[in-house]
Amino acid sequence: MEQKKYWKGLEELHNTNSHKAAVENEFSGDLPFEESEGLLSAMTPRRDFLKYLGFTTAAATIAASCEIPVNKAIPYVNKPEEITPGVPNYYASTFAIDGEYVPIVVKTREGRPIKIEGNTLSKITEGATTARVQGAVLGLYDVARLRFPTIGGVEASWTDLDKQVGAALAGGPVVLLSNTISSPTTKKLIGEFLAKYPGSRHVSYDAVSYSGLLDASLVAYGKRVIPSYHFENAKVIVSLGADFIGTWLNPAEYGRQYAKTRKINPERPEMSKHYQFESMMSLTGANADERFTHKPSETNAVVLALYSAVGGSVSAPAITDTRLANGIKEAAKALLAAGGKALVVSGSNDVNVQTIVAAINDKIGANGSTIDWNITSNYREGNDAEMAALVSDMAAGNVGTLLVYNANPAYDYYNAAAFTDALKKVKTTVSFNDRRDETTILCKYAAPDHHFLESWSDTEGKTGHYSFTQPTISPLFKTRAFQDALLTWSGSTTIWSDYLKQEWLTRLGGQEAWDKTLQDGIIEPAATPLGGATFAGNVADAAGKLTAAKKGGQYELVLYEKVAIGNGRFANNPWLQEMPDPITRATWDNYACVSNTLAKKFSTELGDDYEVHSEKKVLKITANGKSVELPLVIVPGIHPDVIAIAVGYGRGKQEDVGKAAGERGANAYPFVTFNGKSFDYFATEATVENTGREFPIGMTQTHNSYEGRPIIKETTLEEFIKNPKEVNEDREEFAHYGASFRDDATIYPKGEFTYPGIKWGMSIDLNTCFGCGACTIACQSENNVSVVGKDQVVLGHEMHWIRIDRYFSGDENNPEVVFQPMLCQHCDNAPCENVCPVAATNHSSEGINQMAYNRCIGTRYCANNCPYKVRRFNWRDWNGADSFADNLYDVADMNDNITRMVLNPDVVMRSHGVMEKCSFCVQRLQDAKLSAKKAGRPLLDGEAKTACQTACSSDAIVFGNVNDQQSEIFKLRNVEQKERLYYVLEEVHTLPSINYLAKIRNKVAEPKATHEA
């Protein structure tokens, strides 16, 4: 059967000369070596050479007599009762930021939060997390946080601030401007506070709005809410630009649900069918079975055509793209055939588009089947029209006091200039934001709130589903809870923690129930049948407005959120900034994403230098009367006439918003427009001009190569059902070697690869790895993986122990995508071990390829001999591990004494010149084994888990003892997934401990695919 070609980037697809040179070079960096030009050009006489030689000898002698600085650990004077040195404590909490709702468990060591895990007790997320959730612990130690209250930008006491604000509140109507607040007790307190000031109100504003979805629910079903979506019940899923795996609403929840429909085995050979219609390549689109592109201006036509195709009575505009038109018909046919087990979602913020989507779901029987109207979601409550009205009221002088809580409209409002001008006409302005962001700088008073890991709160993620937040550390700075400020200004002597506790003691009925609630972290109702609803929207009115909408121009612009930093809230998180974008594999910046076809129109040929080299041409992009200048990045799969730009960049000065966020990229929010009801995140007419400049982008995908070797395996569901063994038929060529081949084809003694006790192994399912990056950040948090900064990423010096390689196949204008996590394979016949001259890398008795850091002398022979390119070399002292501070290469305050509080004391810090890599989280394995030993029993399956495994929202990673016949991984390898299982580079005979499960697509059969890079 014909082989499908896979490629990492367009330079590999076209096999440019620069790509071939990069592949031949294989390794991207040399040892840093600095010399002056004068010394290099000098004619050095023999006498000078001898002087240098003598100086070198003397310097070595002096250095040998120097003492290494001694750093002592200082113990507690009075140890807290709940803390045992070396033993972690765990606290249930909640990540509820910018609408994302994830119940979590926080690991602390000696009173310091150092790691976040998902709370497996939650029925909503079931322990799933995202990259942002994993990275949130670093935000606690962000040195850019405000450390005290200020008045007029000058440090003040809380007493003085309370006195002045309290007196000013009576000076006119009070408006609280916040992002979505999902805490019921906080909402109750806000209501009580505002009731004291006649004419006051609360306005909800979300930087990335879902107001159109909420308003459509009001129009169609009579209540302004977001229903609960149940992707796990859907046999057919159609997404109209909704990136529900990456950024739409609550991706931890939806990714978990979606993964359940993508798991497959020979006994249950079925999976969901996923259609994606979008303008750019999103993370969700990359995982779709069938994907179709269109311009943003064509969204109206697409949704109307889909409604018409499922039986709706509406006149749909003609769609000239034949493939797109046929795709809509095919999707409609599948939706109707699913018998109610279908779901349509849209990422549009237009109330009319969402009204038609609601009508489609009503037509296909989704309400009560895949959509629940009894249990609704509280993820977003922002109201765009109310926000616009507030700015008008401020400009008219009708607002006496503006309180800003977790909102930054001076940066992310579509007309930030108008908001800034209007703010000047408000007499009293107070910001509760945690840093001197763009809005806080303009406010007279700054009353910084705690970080959520220092706070008390509750969250109602969905109707009746409560999760709680409790302090995991005392406040690091002189901050105060937002709720305490409201209580103080209301004249109450009650503190927020008591207010919250009393509220729940009343609800729960006593202290014992309250303690149990804090221990579990959640209160959730018993499962109930999904509730339906009767559609009552005006389809004709919505369709008429969509048909009359303005048509697009030659080029169109679409805005999107990155999976890592989102709307910009996490812009000062170095972990998230350095996490490669799942699609572009770029770090630290935003850029203009265009297709190769469109790039040629801008005089940017793919050529020999593109993608292999970091310098990208800078374009000036103008739309809606606004302009930005950004480097161009070619992305396969984006519509040929569309430019995509990520929001969340172009922040203020580094001294205000932080070193990682400040002055990085360009702000794309000015491109947002207001249509009178909601914000639009696209522009139908854009112009582009070449600036003649270039700008470096730190891209990681081409940093590792596998020349001419098969890496990826995939097939279609149809072919898999016919012959499950076909995807692995090439493995049969090893069969004639016999069972002894494992021991014979090696230089090691016979029996070297026998592990009679525990033998650790891992399995990664390519069907349910969506490329979200949560595992990368979880590993970084657990194992103290260094941040190196953009300049070093450009040089190929990134340090991530687990990377997610992204592969394209097929048509470069609309390719298929596969994500493959790649980490140390812990090979039994490891090529790295026999080339190390000092045995710094060796094999443990449990099959782990381990590193002795203090033995490593940095020859890098092991990296040269690793066929998987998973070893990381410390080119600099990234983290202060060297004994001499002058060697430190600091990046974005990662080595500040406060930031270093996030480090895991169970994992040694690596120093300059040392090699490192995945350790299978050996510290976790040891902890699990010791716990079992103390309990006097064997280690049970599932007790030892790696950080990447627990972070994965889709359960793509299975880890355990392969010698335990009752373990999940043993059953998976030998029974359940035996036909899909394969090892990367198996023919090299490295004998990896990690296997992969072949990708299965639910589409018409195509050539069997493997990857040869």
Secondary structure, 3 states (H helix, E strand, C coil): CCCECEECCHHHHCCCHHHHHHHHHCCCCCCCCCCCHHHHHCCCCHHHHHHHHHHHHHHHHHHHHCCCCCCCCCCCCCCCCCCCCCCCEEEEEEEEECCEEEEEEEEEECCEEEEEEECCCCCCCCCCCCHHHHHHHHHHCCCCECCCCEECCEECCHHHHHHHHHHHHHHCCEEEEECCCCCHHHHHHHHHHHHCCCCCEEEECCCCCCHHHHHHHHHHHCCCCEEEECHHHCCEEEEECCCCCCCCCCHHHHHHHHHHCCCCECCECCCCEEEEEECCCCHHHHCCCEEEECCHHHHHHHHHHHHHHCCCCCCCCCCCCHHHHHHHHHHHHHHHHCCCCEEEEECCCCHHHHHHHHHHHHHCCCECCCEEEEEEECCCCCCHHHHHHHHHHHHCCCCCEEEEECCCHHHHCCCHHHHHHHHCCCCEEEECCCECCCCHHHCCEECCCCCHHHCCEEEEEECCEEEEECCCCCCCCCCCCHHHHHHHHCCCCCCHHHHHHHHHHHHHCCHHHHHHHHHHCEECCCCCCCCCCCCCCCHHHHHHHHHCCCCCCCEEEEEECECCCECCCCCCCHHHHHCCCCCCCEECCCCEEECHHHHHHCCCCCCCCECCECEEEEEEEEECCEEEEEEEEECCCCCCCEEEEECCCCECCHHHHCCCCECCCCCCHHHCEECCCCEECEEEEEEEEEEEEEEECEECHHHCCCCCCEEEEEEEHHHHHHCCCHHHHHHHHHHHHCCCHHHHCCCCCCCCCCCCCCCEEEEEECCCCCCCCHHHHHHHHHHCCCCCCHHHHHCCCCCCCCEEEEEEECCCCCCEEEEEEECCCCCCCCCCHHHCCCCCEEECCCCCEEECHHHCCCCCHHHHHCCCCCCEECCCECCCCCCCHHHECCCCCCCCCCHHHHCCCCCCCCCCCCEECCCCCHHHHHHHHHHHHHCCCCCCCCCCCCHHHHHCCCCCEEEEECCCCCCHHHHHHHHHCCCCEECCCHHHCCCCCEEEECEEECCCCCCCEEEEC
